[in-house]
Amino acid sequence: MSPAQPTAALTGAAVALGGAAGGLLRWAAGEAVPDGPGLPWTTLTTNVVGCALLALLPALLARVPERRAALLGPALGPGLLGGFTTFSAYAVQVRTLAADGRPALAAAAALLTVVTCLAAVLAVRLAVPATAPAGRG
């Protein structure tokens, strides 16, 4: 293990804390703007924002000293943003729409989520060039 690499226990704790914060933010978004009977807009928005931020994360981490990035990456990526985005709620909502006799709306929700999340990632990657980690330490 190099001096810049945190221990597995410390990395796991960073992911756990980030995940708890992300899950709480996701819950708060759902409480503030609950999904209605139509398209699950809050879940869709949460996933699109989370995907865009995940795409932006490598460029942001490239500007941080390597020692900090070694913990910030896991804390913010799989932790905070992994807890914030929600594939499981998306899948359940699409299944529920289909089971409720609304297959066209279910298909629209499924397709819209995938397309908008991929578009968000592509937009960020085009807008923010990959940053080479120069002068880190």
N, C-alpha and C positions, 0 to 999 in steps of 0.2 A: 504494500500500500504506500503510495507516494504521500509526502507531507500535505499535499493539497486535497487529498481524498478523505472525506469524513468516514467514520466507522459506519458499518451497516446499521447499527442500533441508532446512531444519530440521524442517519438518512431516513430510516423508518419512522423515527419520531417526527422529523420534518414533514414527511408525507402525511402522517396521521394528523398532525396539527393543521396542515393545509387542507386536508380532506374534510376535517371537521368544520373549518371556516367556510369552505366552498359549499358543503352541504347546508350549512346554516344560511348562507346567502341564497342558495337555490330555494330553500324553504321560504325565506322571507319574500322572494320575488313572487312565488306562488300565492302567498298570503296577501301581498299587496295588490296583485293583479291576477285573480284566479282565472284559470281557463274556463271558458263558457262551454255551451253545448256544441258549438261549431268547431272550427279549427282550433287546436290547442296553441294559441298564439304565444302565451307566456313560455311554454316549453320550447316552442320554435325559436323565440327570441333568445332565450337563455342558451340554447345550443349554438345558435349562430354567433352570438357574442363570445361564447367560450371557445368556439373553433377559431375565430379571428384572433383572440388573445393567445391561444396556443400556437398559432402560426407566427405571431409576433414575438413570442418568448425567446427563440434562439437569438434574434437580433438584439433584444434587450440584455440577455445574459452575456453576450459578447462584449458588452460595455462594462461588465462587472468583473472585479478581480476573480481569478479562477477559484480561489479558496471559498469565496462567497457563492459563486455560481454553482459550485459542487453541492451546496445545500439548497440554494434558492431554486435551482432547476427542478429537483424532485418536489420541493415544497409547493412551488407554484404550478408545475405541470400536472403530474399525476395527483398531487395533493389538492390544491385550491381549485384549479380549473377542472380536474377530474371529478371533484365533488360537486362543482357548480353545474357542469353539463350533465345531461341525464338521458342516456340511451334507454334506460329501463322505463322511465315514465313515457317517453316517446313511443316505445313499442307497445306498452299497455294501452295508451290512448288510441293508437291506430287500431289495435285489436278490438277495443271497446267500441269504436265507431263502426267497425265492420260488423261486430256482433249485434249492435243496435240497429242493424238494417240500413246502414249508411255507407255502403262500400265505395261509392264515388268520393265521398268526403274522406274516408280512410285512405284511399289511394292518393288523393290530393295532399293530405297531411304527410304521408310517407314520402312522396316524391318531392314536395316542397321543402321538407326538412333536409333531405340529402342534397338537393340542388343548391339551396341557399347556404348550407354549411360549406359545401365545396367551393361555391362562389366566394364566400367570405375568406376562406383560406387562400384561394388564388388571388383575390384582390390585395390581401396583405402581402403575399409573397411578391407580387408585381410592384407594389408601392414601396415596400421596404426591402432594399437589396440585402442579400446575405452579407453579414459583416464578418470579415476574417478576424479571428482573435489575436490581434497584434498588441504587443506590449502588455500582456496580462501577467499578473503575478500576485 
